[in-house]
Amino acid sequence: MRVYYLTILWVAITALFSQEAKRVEVKDKTLSPNLFDKIPLSSFFIFLSFLGLFLVAGLRWRVGTDYWQYASLYWSYSRVPINELFRLKLSNIGSFGIRTISIISRYTYDDSATMFFLVSLVTIGLCVFHIARTSKTFLYSILLFIFIGSWHGSFNGIRQYMAMAVIFAGSGFIIERKFWKYAIVVFLASLCHTSALVMLPVYFIVRRKVDYKQWFLLVAIGIIMISSYDILFKVSAIILDKQMISTNPYMTKRVNILRVAISWAPLAIYYMVRRVYGKDTESNFYINMLLINAILRVGTMNSAYLMRIASYTGIFSSLAIPRLLECFDKKSAILLKILILGLYIIFWYIEVSKTPNLYHFKWIFSR
């Protein structure tokens, strides 16, 4: 756990420096601090924050539930002839991304460690730089990104989290109402993991106004999900082997209720400030994402496998929660920031400390 603590401390310090440098740059451009007169100092510190998260993720060894599975598949992935890569069957299309990265790894440094390094570069890079570009409070958002589980989640289902990062980075097309560009983003994400296709209809849901009809619609979807696991498992057969679905206990493993409860907390805050919260398209988008995430976690709480779909929406909490807190006065906002972050830290610690594949961190150099 020491590696995680030191990394989080590093990220907190560099993110704070970035935020302060950005404040100076915005206040007076003539006094903007620059590195070598070319790179804004705020961008340099953002890069340092990214570097800390990326190097831990990219240079890990045997850390993550699916680590050995992907390590064992590296040889077959990397040896696929390039011409055959574009002839994958529909059922294997979701592995196009990892196969492509494996082939690049083969010609860079032929080792599965290179594959994990490059996957982490894509996943962490897309997430961190989208947060930096979108959030007004980079420090708070990047800490939320860590403590809500998106960072260490990428150590486990690496293909799905790579798809999640692509969706997250391209979510601006939803706000800008550019459907076809967003559809291309979803398609690219589906090349990493087929489950990304579920985010295509989300485009139409998040554009709706957050009112009682929207709540009713999403609650109804959650109820249907809870009562339709057999159908959902059959749909999942597109991704997993059918026999695995029927025999793997992970499919019907109940999820810690804390995961579900914590997803509803931001909505309680929204209820408090709904009268003064922004009514623009962007604000509506983030509240809808919080609502969809909460409903997905309720609807999949009886299947640890199905709940992984919520990774696509959960990461948006890192941007949505800071926007909600802007509606409070300065003193109240600070208290709420501390309280919310503290609760997420407890959640993060419980999850990481209770997962042997995460708790016992090892560097690739010690293998």
C-alpha positions in Angstrom: 0.0 0.0 0.0 3.0 2.3 0.5 3.3 2.8 -3.2 -0.3 3.9 -3.5 0.1 6.4 -0.6 3.2 7.9 -2.1 1.7 8.2 -5.5 -1.4 9.9 -4.1 0.7 12.3 -2.2 2.7 13.1 -5.4 -0.5 13.6 -7.4 -2.0 15.9 -4.7 1.1 18.1 -4.6 1.6 18.4 -8.4 -2.1 18.9 -9.0 -2.1 21.7 -6.3 0.8 23.4 -8.0 -0.9 23.0 -11.4 -4.1 24.6 -10.0 -2.2 27.5 -8.5 -0.2 28.1 -11.6 -3.4 28.0 -13.7 -4.9 30.6 -11.4 -2.0 33.0 -12.1 -2.2 32.3 -15.8 -5.9 33.2 -16.0 -5.5 36.2 -13.7 -2.8 37.9 -15.6 -1.5 36.4 -18.9 1.5 38.8 -18.8 2.6 37.1 -15.6 1.9 33.6 -16.7 4.6 31.2 -15.4 6.1 29.2 -18.2 8.6 26.4 -18.4 11.4 27.3 -20.8 9.1 30.1 -22.2 7.1 27.5 -24.2 5.1 25.2 -21.9 2.7 26.7 -19.3 3.7 25.7 -15.9 0.2 24.5 -15.1 0.5 22.0 -18.0 3.9 20.8 -16.8 2.5 20.0 -13.3 -0.5 18.2 -14.9 2.0 16.1 -16.8 3.7 15.3 -13.5 0.4 14.2 -12.0 -0.2 12.0 -15.0 3.3 10.6 -14.8 2.9 9.4 -11.2 -0.4 7.6 -11.9 0.8 6.2 -15.3 4.1 4.8 -14.1 2.6 2.9 -11.2 -0.1 1.5 -13.5 2.3 0.8 -16.3 5.2 -0.7 -14.4 3.2 -3.0 -12.1 3.7 -6.7 -11.9 1.0 -9.3 -11.0 -1.2 -6.4 -9.8 -4.8 -6.7 -10.9 -7.3 -9.5 -11.1 -6.9 -10.1 -14.8 -3.2 -9.5 -15.0 -2.1 -13.2 -15.6 -4.9 -13.7 -18.0 -3.7 -10.9 -20.3 -0.1 -11.8 -19.7 -0.8 -15.4 -20.9 -2.7 -14.1 -24.0 0.1 -11.7 -25.0 1.9 -14.3 -27.1 -1.1 -15.2 -29.2 -2.2 -11.5 -29.5 1.2 -10.3 -30.6 1.8 -13.0 -33.2 -1.4 -12.3 -35.2 -0.3 -11.2 -38.8 -1.3 -7.6 -39.4 -3.4 -8.6 -42.4 -5.4 -11.0 -40.3 -5.9 -8.4 -37.6 -8.5 -6.7 -39.8 -10.3 -10.0 -40.4 -11.4 -10.7 -36.9 -14.7 -12.4 -36.3 -17.5 -10.2 -34.9 -17.3 -12.0 -31.6 -13.6 -11.0 -31.3 -13.8 -7.4 -32.5 -13.6 -6.2 -28.9 -10.0 -7.5 -28.7 -8.8 -5.5 -31.7 -7.4 -2.7 -29.5 -5.4 -5.0 -27.2 -4.2 -7.1 -30.2 -3.0 -4.0 -31.9 -1.1 -2.8 -28.8 0.4 -6.2 -28.4 1.7 -6.2 -32.0 3.2 -2.7 -31.3 4.8 -4.2 -28.1 6.3 -7.0 -30.1 8.1 -4.6 -32.4 9.1 -2.3 -29.5 10.2 -4.6 -26.8 8.8 -8.1 -27.1 7.4 -8.6 -23.6 3.9 -8.6 -22.0 5.2 -5.8 -19.7 5.4 -3.5 -22.7 1.7 -4.3 -23.5 0.6 -3.3 -20.0 2.8 -0.2 -20.2 1.2 1.0 -23.4 -2.4 0.1 -22.3 -1.8 2.2 -19.1 -0.4 5.0 -21.3 -3.6 5.2 -23.3 -6.0 4.6 -20.4 -4.5 6.9 -17.8 -3.5 9.5 -20.4 -7.0 9.9 -21.8 -8.6 10.1 -18.4 -6.1 12.6 -16.7 -5.9 15.0 -19.6 -9.7 15.0 -20.1 -10.1 15.9 -16.5 -7.4 18.6 -16.8 -9.1 20.0 -19.8 -12.7 19.9 -18.4 -12.5 20.5 -14.6 -12.2 23.9 -13.0 -10.7 22.2 -9.9 -8.1 19.8 -11.2 -6.8 18.8 -7.7 -10.2 17.8 -6.4 -11.3 16.0 -9.6 -8.0 14.0 -10.0 -8.3 12.9 -6.3 -11.9 11.8 -6.9 -10.7 9.9 -10.0 -8.4 7.9 -7.8 -10.7 7.3 -4.8 -13.9 6.4 -6.7 -11.9 3.5 -8.1 -11.3 4.4 -11.7 -7.5 4.4 -11.4 -7.0 1.0 -9.7 -10.0 -0.3 -11.7 -7.8 0.0 -14.8 -5.4 -2.6 -13.2 -8.2 -5.2 -13.5 -10.3 -5.2 -16.6 -7.7 -3.5 -18.8 -9.7 -3.8 -22.0 -12.9 -2.4 -20.6 -11.2 0.5 -18.8 -9.3 1.3 -22.0 -12.8 1.5 -23.7 -14.0 3.6 -20.8 -11.2 6.1 -21.2 -12.0 6.5 -24.9 -15.7 7.2 -24.1 -14.8 9.5 -21.3 -12.4 11.5 -23.5 -14.9 11.8 -26.3 -17.9 12.6 -24.1 -17.7 16.3 -25.1 -19.5 15.3 -28.4 -22.6 14.5 -26.3 -22.6 17.9 -24.8 -22.0 19.5 -28.2 -24.8 17.4 -29.6 -22.6 15.9 -32.3 -24.1 12.4 -32.6 -22.1 11.0 -35.5 -18.8 12.0 -33.9 -19.8 10.5 -30.7 -20.9 7.3 -32.5 -17.4 7.1 -34.0 -16.0 7.4 -30.4 -18.2 4.6 -29.2 -17.1 2.4 -32.2 -13.4 3.0 -31.4 -14.1 2.2 -27.8 -15.9 -1.1 -28.8 -12.7 -2.1 -30.5 -11.2 -2.2 -27.0 -14.2 -3.9 -25.4 -17.6 -4.7 -27.0 -19.5 -3.6 -23.9 -18.8 0.0 -24.9 -21.7 -0.3 -27.3 -24.1 0.2 -24.4 -23.0 3.8 -24.2 -24.4 4.6 -27.6 -28.1 4.9 -26.5 -26.9 6.9 -23.5 -26.5 9.8 -25.9 -30.2 10.1 -26.2 -30.9 9.6 -22.5 -28.5 12.2 -21.1 -29.9 14.9 -23.4 -33.3 14.6 -21.7 -34.2 17.1 -19.0 -33.7 15.8 -15.4 -37.3 15.8 -14.2 -39.7 13.3 -12.7 -40.2 11.6 -16.1 -36.5 11.1 -16.4 -36.3 9.6 -12.9 -39.2 7.3 -13.6 -37.7 6.1 -16.9 -34.3 5.3 -15.4 -35.8 3.7 -12.3 -37.9 1.5 -14.6 -34.7 0.5 -16.5 -33.1 -0.4 -13.2 -36.0 -2.6 -12.1 -36.0 -4.3 -15.5 -32.3 -5.0 -15.2 -32.7 -6.6 -11.8 -35.4 -9.0 -13.1 -33.8 -9.8 -16.4 -30.4 -11.3 -15.4 -30.9 -14.3 -17.6 -31.3 -12.2 -20.7 -28.4 -10.0 -19.7 -26.2 -13.0 -19.3 -27.2 -14.2 -22.7 -26.3 -10.8 -24.2 -23.0 -11.1 -22.3 -22.3 -14.3 -24.2 -21.2 -12.1 -27.1 -18.2 -11.1 -24.9 -17.7 -14.2 -22.8 -17.7 -17.9 -23.5 -21.2 -19.3 -22.9 -20.0 -22.0 -20.7 -18.1 -19.5 -18.6 -21.3 -17.5 -18.0 -23.1 -20.5 -16.6 -20.2 -21.8 -14.4 -18.3 -18.7 -13.3 -19.4 -17.7 -9.8 -18.3 -14.2 -10.5 -21.3 -13.7 -12.7 -23.7 -14.1 -9.7 -21.5 -12.7 -7.0 -23.3 -10.0 -5.0 -21.6 -6.6 -4.8 -20.7 -4.8 -1.6 -23.8 -2.6 -0.8 -21.3 0.2 -0.1 -20.6 0.5 -3.8 -24.3 1.0 -4.5 -24.9 3.4 -1.6 -22.0 5.7 -2.4 -23.3 6.2 -6.0 -26.4 7.8 -4.6 -24.7 10.3 -2.4 -24.0 12.9 -5.1 -27.7 12.8 -6.1 -28.6 13.7 -2.5 -26.4 16.8 -2.9 -28.1 17.6 -6.2 -31.5 17.5 -4.5 -30.2 20.1 -2.1 -29.1 22.6 -4.8 -31.4 21.7 -7.7 -33.1 25.1 -7.6 -29.8 27.0 -8.2 -27.9 24.3 -10.1 -27.2 25.3 -13.8 -29.8 24.5 -16.3 -27.5 24.4 -19.3 -26.8 21.4 -21.5 -23.5 20.6 -19.8 -24.9 20.7 -16.3 -27.8 18.5 -17.3 -25.4 16.0 -18.9 -23.4 15.5 -15.7 -26.5 15.1 -13.5 -27.9 12.5 -15.9 -24.6 10.7 -15.8 -24.8 10.6 -11.9 -28.3 9.3 -12.1 -27.6 6.6 -14.8 -24.5 5.5 -12.7 -26.7 5.1 -9.6 -29.4 3.2 -11.4 -26.8 0.9 -13.1 -25.3 0.0 -9.8 -28.7 -0.9 -8.3 -29.6 -2.8 -11.4 -26.4 -4.9 -11.4 -25.8 -5.3 -7.6 -26.4 -9.0 -7.8 -23.7 -9.6 -10.4 -20.1 -8.4 -9.9 -19.5 -9.0 -13.6 -22.5 -6.9 -14.9 -21.6 -4.1 -12.5 -18.4 -3.5 -14.4 -20.6 -1.8 -17.0 -21.0 1.1 -14.4 -17.3 1.9 -14.9 -18.3 3.8 -18.0 -20.5 6.2 -16.0 -18.8 6.2 -12.6 -15.8 8.1 -13.8 -18.0 11.1 -14.6 -18.4 11.7 -10.8 -14.9 13.2 -10.8 -16.3 16.0 -12.9 -19.9 16.1 -11.8 -19.4 16.4 -8.0 -17.1 19.5 -8.2 -19.8 21.2 -10.3 -22.4 20.5 -7.7 -20.3 21.9 -4.9 -19.9 25.2 -6.8 -23.6 25.9 -5.8 -22.7 26.2 -2.1 -21.1 29.1 -0.4 -17.3 28.9 0.0 -17.4 27.7 3.6 -20.0 25.0 3.0 -18.3 23.9 -0.2 -15.0 23.3 1.7 -16.7 21.3 4.4 -18.6 19.2 1.9 -15.4 18.7 -0.2 -13.6 17.3 2.9 -16.6 15.1 3.9 -17.1 13.7 0.4 -13.4 13.0 -0.2 -13.1 11.4 3.2 -16.0 9.0 2.5 -14.5 8.1 -0.9 -11.1 7.6 0.8 -12.6 5.1 3.2 -14.4 3.3 0.3 -11.1 3.2 -1.7 -9.1 1.8 1.3 -11.6 -0.9 2.0 -11.7 -2.0 -1.6 -8.0 -2.0 -2.2 -7.0 -3.5 1.2 -9.5 -6.3 0.8 -8.3 -7.2 -2.7 -5.0 -9.3 -2.5 -4.2 -8.7 -6.2 -4.2 -4.9 -5.5 -3.0 -4.7 -1.9 0.4 -6.5 -2.5 1.9 -4.1 -5.1 5.0 -5.2 -6.9 7.1 -3.4 -9.6 7.9 -5.1 -12.8 11.6 -4.8 -11.9 11.2 -7.3 -9.1 9.9 -10.2 -11.2 
